[in-house]
Amino acid sequence: MKSSFTDIFYTILLGLDGSTSIGRIQEMYDLKDENGNQLSGEIEGYADKCFQEK
């Protein structure tokens, strides 16, 4: 079960970054943190480090 949730969250993060599709739509979203710093384009690296590295 833990593996399923990990895969789901990883895929959602990649979808928000524009690296994969969410549903049948693939687009890059404009994501910013609470200080207005751009997050888009950087999420894939963080998601990979967090969810894929053991």
Secondary structure, 3 states (H helix, E strand, C coil): CHHHHHHHHHHHHHHHHCCCCECCECCCCCCECCCCCECCCCHHHHHHHHHHCC
